[in-house]
Amino acid sequence: MTDNPYTSGLEKNDANFTALSPLSFLQRTARVYPEHTAVIYGERRYSWSEAYARCRRLACALHRRGVGTGDAVAVMAPNIPALFEAHFGVAMTGAVLNAVNIRLDAKTIAFQLQHAGAKVFIADRDFSDVVRDAVAQLDMAPLVIEIDDAAASGEHFADCDYESLLADADEEFEWRAPQDEWQAISLNYTSGTTGNPKGVVYHHRGAYLNAVSNALSWNMPLHPVYLWTLPMFHCNGWCFPWTVTAVAGTHVCLRKVEAQPVFDAIARHDVTHFCGAPVVLNMLLAESGKQTQRPDRVVHVATGGAPPPEAVIARMEELGMHVTHLYGLTETYGPSVACAWHQEWDEKPLPERARLMARQGVNMFMVHDYMIADARTMAPAPKDGRTIGEIMLRGNTMMKGYLKNPSATAEAFAGGWFHTGDLAVWHEDGYMQVKDRAKDIIISGGENISTVEVEDVLYKHPAVLEAAVVARPDERWGESPCAFVTLHSGAEDTEVKDIVEHCRANMAHYKVPRTVVFGPLPKTATGKIQKYVLRDRATRL
């Protein structure tokens, strides 16, 4: 056997191969655009050279306290500069960042800290009570560091505060990139609606690639101004701490996501981009009537986490905000499928554009492949827009796996594809459209009913602000649709019969909700409607 001339003498070396890591984005941006504004938080702002120095100080401080490769550093904070800095400073030590959901209870936080083996726990003063309770439940407590933010209202709970930690550290700390791009960079826990949550492990390569994929798929220019309305703890903010840094943008931090502060920030800082679940879009639309002016420029909005109704997309477009529809999961670093736009669609009327935007679309640039298939046979579904199958993905932006859970990891990757558990159809042009979670499909009288389809019709009623549909046990049909609806302010005189008549006029009668309940909807910290809570309510109606 002769040597392959394209391998012999052409080995990898330090000059021609380095491990991919989003840490390189920060280093490059600080070198090229040192004076450009990196972070804005209230009246505070600092440059990319200062951001790089602060991240190195954090890495130095953690290194001095024994943090290194294979250790975990947990951070519990709203969208403030400290959490942005942790996305770089923690990884500079070789450690793994666990950004903690700020709405969790003490028991769940304690489980995650224990499961991750957190060596350090950095937390904002607003969460002092739950932090104390969580740490008290641990057999071995981590080093606890307090973020003493002036806007926080909680009591002091730690001897060491974040700014003092950085002040005593070296801004010239010589951090090292990972030697292996498969090395873990972050740990994100699933919502854990049944039993303990699973720990999803990301690697440097995937974080790098998905960050680039975000920028390409969204056509992000150099120096965007990105408003943090998406929780930075959720899938590492869909990888946008790394994306915005790669394109030398400005991170506008927002401690609380409320409609008026969002509109104010857009106007004050000339925001160009922000992300959020459809519930965030609904919040803005509910407040939009009180706004005296539209944004001076088109604001680009990426939405995901739940299928946005066509009516919501159309109203956002009328507000001067261009919506890009994304799809992904915690296990896929956030966004992995996007509704790639075609210029010829610009000429279509708004209702048709909204219908096209409501589809999740096609695999993003750095996702190798995707398909809609039968979960048992792995046979691809026909592209007929009707046949429902499971969404499956593969590529470098899939998780490493579930921490300390090899059986769940193997199940998720069965057949060489990541099984999402979401159901969709394939359209003729190859664009997919989510129909439901596998567990959310309603089977009524032997017919499958997509809750997403019913919700989309509900949102088109002018009185409906939010809607969620779940299965309710039915003696005759087995299951029937049950709609939970939040009405717009001023529409309180709307009756159940109005909603039912609207549905009957716009869909097959067997899909019409047999039960309609008015009231607020339960949500997660990331804005997702908690359907498991609604299913429980529906069984007790």
N, C-alpha and C positions, 0 to 999 in steps of 0.2 A: 504494500500500500504506500503510495507516495503522499508526501505532505501536501496539504492544501496551501497553495501560495498566498491565499488571502487570510490565512491565520498564522502561518509560520513567520516568526520575526515581526509580527504586527500585534504584539500583546498590549494590553492596557497598561498604562503607566500614569504617574502623577501629572504629566503634561497633557495627556489626551483623554483622561477620564476623571471625573469627579462625581461624587454622589449628588443627585438632585436634592435640593432642600430649599424651602422658602426663606431660610435665613439669608440666602444670597440676594434676595430681593431687597432686604433692608440695607445690606452692605452697599449694594450698587446705588440705590436711590440716595443714600446719605452722601456718597461720593459725588454723584452727578448733580444732584439738586439740594445741596446742603442747606440753603437758605429758604427753600420753598416750605410753606406751612404744612406740617404733617398732621397736627392734632389741634382741634378747637374744642374747648369744653367751657361753656359759659363765657366768662370774660378772659379766660386763659387760652393761650395759644403758644405752640412751640414748633420749631423747625425740624427738618429731617436729621440734621446733624445732632440736634439736642435729643431727638427720639432715639437715635442710635446710641448715644452716650447713656441715656437712661436705661435702655435695654441691657447694655453691657454692665452697668452698675448692678442691675437686678441679678444678672448671671453671676457676677462676682460675689455678691452677698450670699446667694444660695450656695455657691461653690464653697465659700468659707464655712458654711454650716453643714458641710458634708454631703450636699446634694450632687448626684452624678448620674451616669448612665444606668438606666433601669429603675431609678427612683421616680416617684410620682409627686407632683406639686398640685394641690387642689386650690382653686381660686373661686370665691363666691362673691360676685360683684355685679352691679348693673353695667350698662354700657358706658364705662368711664375709662380714662386713660390707663389706669393700672391694669385692667384686663387686656387692653390692646397690647401693652408692653409685655405682659406675661406670655403672649403668643410667640414672642421672640426670645425674651430673657430666659425662660424656663428651658427651651430647646437648646440654647447656647451652652448649657451645662451637660447636655445629653439626656436630661430628664424628660418626663412625660407630663404634659399639661392636662389636668382634669378640670375643665370649667364647669362649675356646679350650677344647676338650675336654681335660681333665687327664690322660687316658690315652693321648694320642697320642705317637708316636715323634718324634724330632728331625727326621727328614726331612720328615714330613708337616707338622709345625709350621712348618718353614722354608718349605715351599711356600705355606702359607696366609699367612704374614707377607709373603712376596714378592708373592703374588697380590693381597692386599688393599692393599698399599702402606702397611703399618703404620708410622706415624710414632713411636709410643710403644708399648712392650711392658711392661706391668705384670704381674709374676708372683710367686707365693708361693714362699717359700724351700724348701718341700718339693720343688720341681721344679727345683732349681738345676742338676743335671747335664744334664737334657734341654734346659733353657733355654740353657745355655752352648753345647751342641752345635748347637742350632737356629740361634742367632744367628751362630755361626761359619760357617755355610753360606751366609749372605747376602752379596750384593755390597755392599749398603749397610745397615749395622746401624741399627735404630731406637734411640731413647733407651730404655734399660732401667731400670726402677724395681722395686725389691724390696719385697715385702710381708713384713716381718720379724715374722711371727706367732710368739708365744711357744710355740704348740703345734706349730710346724713343726720338722722335724729335719734339714733340708738345710743345706748350707754357704752362707755369704754369697756373693753373685755380682754385686752391683751397688753402686756408690758412693752412690746415692741411694735412700733407703727411703721407703715410702709415707707414714708418719706425719710424717716430716720435711717431705715435700712439702706436706702439708696445713697443717702448723704455720706455714709461711712465707707462706701464701696468705690472701686476704681473704674472710671469711665473708659480706661484704656485696657480693660481686661481682655486677655487674649483667648477668646473662645475658639472652639474648634468645630468645624462642620462634621456631620456624621461620616464615619468611614464606610458605612453601609446604608444606602438609601432605603432599605427595608426596615431600618431602625424605627421604633415607635416614636411618634412626635406628640400624639394626644390620645386622650381617652374620653369618650362620650357615652353617657348612659342613655339607654332607651327609656321611654316613658314608664315602663313597668306597670301597666294597667292591670296585669294579672301576675301576682307573685313579685319576686325581686327583679329589678331591671337588669338588663344585660349590658356589659361593658364593651363598647365597640372601639377597637384599636385602629388608629390611623398610622401610616408610615410617612416618612419625609417625602418619598417619591410621589405618593398619591396627593399629599397636600400641595406640593409644587405644581403638579400637572393640573389639578382641579382649579387651582388659583388662576393659572394661565387660561384654562378652558372657560372660566367665568368671563375673563376679559375679552376673549375672542368671540364667545357666543353672544355677548351683550354689546359688541362693537364699542368697548370703552376706549375713549381717547386718552392721551396723556393729560395728567393733572385733573382728573374728575374731582368733584366735591361730593363726597359720599356721606349721607346722613344715616346714623346708626339707629334705625327703627326696628331692625331685626335683632333679637337677643344674641349677643356675642357668645353666649354659652351654648347656643343651639347649633350643633354640627360645626363648632368653631365659627359661628356666624356665617355658615355656608362657605367657609374659606375666604371670606372677603377681608379679614384683617391682612391676609397675605396678598390677595388680589389688588386691593387699593394701594398697598405698599409697592407692588411690582410696577404699577403704572404711575408712581409718584403722585398719587392723589392726596386729598386732604380728608382725614377722618373727623367728621363732626359728631362728637359724642353727645348722647342725649340720655340723661339719667332716667327719666320717665317718659314713656311713649303716650302722649296725649295729643289730641287733635290740634289745639291752638299752638302749643310749642313746636309741633312739626311744621305747621304753616309759617310760623314766625321764623324758624330756622331756615326754611327754604328761601324766604324773602331776604333775610339778613345775610346769609352766607352764599347766595346764588347756588344752592344745591342742584346738582345735576342728576344724581342717582340715589335711590334708596330701595330697600327690599322689605317685604312683609307678607304675612299670610293674608288671605282675603278678609279676615276680620279687621285687619288694620286699614284696608281699603274702605271697608264699610264705615269704620270710625271716621275717616276723613270725609267721606261722602255725606255722612250725617251732619258734619260741621260745615260743609262747604257752602251751604246757603248763607251762612253768617259772614263769609269772607267778602271783603269789598273789592278785591282784585284777584285776577288769575296770576299764576307765575309768569314772569317776564319771558321765560324761555320754556321749551319743552322739558319736562322732568321725566326721566326714565325710571320706571318702576318695575321691579322684578317680583313676581308673586308665585307662591307655591305653598306646600304644606297641606293644601286641600284644593280641589278643583274650583277655580273662581267662576261664578255664574256669568253668562254672557251679558246680562243686564248690568252687572257691576263693572265689567271691563268697558262697556260702552259709556257708562257715566264717568269713569275715570278719564277716558279719552276726551269727553266733552269738557272736562276740567283742565285740560292741557297737559295731561300726564299719559305718556305712552307706556302701555303695559306689555311686558314680556312674560310669557307663561313658562315656568320651570317645573320640573318634577325631579324628585330624588328622595332619599331616605338618610337617616343617620348612618347607615351602613355604606352609603355611596358618597360620603363626604358632602352631603347636601346635593346641590344641583347636578344632574346627570343627563337629563333630557330637556330640550328646550324647543319652543315653537319657533323654529327658524323661519324668518320672514322672507317673503318674495315681493320684490318691488311692484310687480303687477297687481298685487293685492291692495296697494294704496288707492287704486282707482275704484275699488268696490265701495258701495254704501256702508255706512257705519255698522248697521246690524249684521251685515255679512262679514265685515272685518272682525267684529266681536266674536262671531261664531267660529271663525278660523283661529282667532287668538285663544279661544277656550280649549283648544286641543293642546295636549302636552307637547306633541311634536316628535322630534327625532333625537337620536343620541348626540350629545355634545361632542366637541372636537376631540377631547382626550378620553372619551369612553369608546372602547374598541368596537363593541357591537351590542345590539339589543334585539329582542324578539318578543312577540306575543305568542304563547304556546300553551299546549295542554300540559299541566304540571305533572301528570303521571307518565305520559308517553313521550314528552318533550317534542312533540310534533308541532311545528309552527302553525298558527291559525291563518286562515285565508284572509286576504286584505279586502274584506267585503263591507267593513264598517258595522257589522252585526255580530259576528262570532266572537264571543268573549273568551279570553284566555288570560293566563298570568303573565305579568311583565317580568322579563328576565334580562339581566345585564351581565356584561363581563368586561374586564379591562383593568388597567393599573389604578383606577380610582375606586376600586372596591376595597372594603376594609381588609385588614390582616385577618380578622376574625373576632370572636367574642372572648374576652379575657377569662381564662380559667374555665372555659366551657367548650371543650373540643367536640362534644356531641352536637351542640347547637350550631357550631361552626360548620361541621360536616353536613348537617341537614340543610343549612342555608346555601351551601355551594354544591349541592347534589347535581350530578350530571355535567359539571364544568360550567355552570351558570349560577349567578346569584339570584335566588328566588325572592322576589320582593313581597309576595303575598297580596299584591294589588292586581285588580282585574281591569282589563282594557280591551278595546277593539282596535284593529288595524284598518286604516282607511286605504283607499286605492293608491294614494300618493305616498304611502309608507308612513304617514303621520299617525301616531297612536293617540287614543283618547281614553283617559281613565274612566271607568264606570263605577268602580267601588273597591273597597277592601273585600277580600274573600269572605270575611266574617260579617260584612254589612249587607250583602246581597239579600233581598227579601224574596222568599219563595212562597208565592200565594197561589193556591190552587194549581200547583205544578208549573206556574209561570215565574220566570225570573224577573224581578223588578229592580232596576238600578236606582238606588237612593239619590245618586248624583243627578240623574235625569229629572227626578221629581223635584229635587231642590232647585234645579235650574228654572223650572216652571214657576215655582213659588216666588223666587226672587224677581220675577217679571211683574208681580203684582205691586202696584205703586205704594201700598201700605206696608210692605214687608221690608224690614231692615236686615234681619238674619233669619235663616231657616236651617233646620236639620231634620232628616227623616230617618227613622229606624223601624225595625220590625216589631210588631205587637202581636202576641199570641191571639189566634182567632179560631174559634171552635169549628167554624165551617171551612175556612180556607187554609188553616194551618198557621199562616201569618198574614198580616195586612199592614199597609203603610201607616205609620203614626208620625205626624208632623209637629215639631216644636217650632214655634214662630215668635220672633221678637218684632214688634211693630215700630214704625217710625213715630217720633214724637209728633203729636197732633192727629195721629190716625187711630187713637184708642177706641173710637166708635166702630171700628171694623169688627164684623162678626164672623163666626166660624163658617156660616153659610156663604159669605162672600168669598172666602178662600177656597172652599170646596167648589163653588160654581166656576171660579177662575180656572181651577185645575181641570174640571170636566170639559171646559171649552178648549183646553190646550194639550190634552193627552188622552191616551186610551183610558177608558173608564176603570179598568181593573187596576190601574196604577194610581188612581186618585186616593189620597189619604182618607181613611175611614175615621180617623181621629185627628183632631187639631187642638193643640194646647198652646195658649199664649203665655209669654213670659220670657225672662232672660235665659240665655243658654250658658251652661257651664263650659269653661275653657281652660286649657293648659296655659302655662307661662308663655308658650310660643304662639298663642292665639288659636290653636286647634280646638275645635269643639269636641268635648269629651262624650263621644257617642255611647261609651259603655255606661256612663251615668244615665243617659237618656233611655237606653235600653232597659235599665233597671226600673226607671220611672214608668216606662210604658207597660211593663209586666204588672205593675201595681195599679194601673188605672182601671 
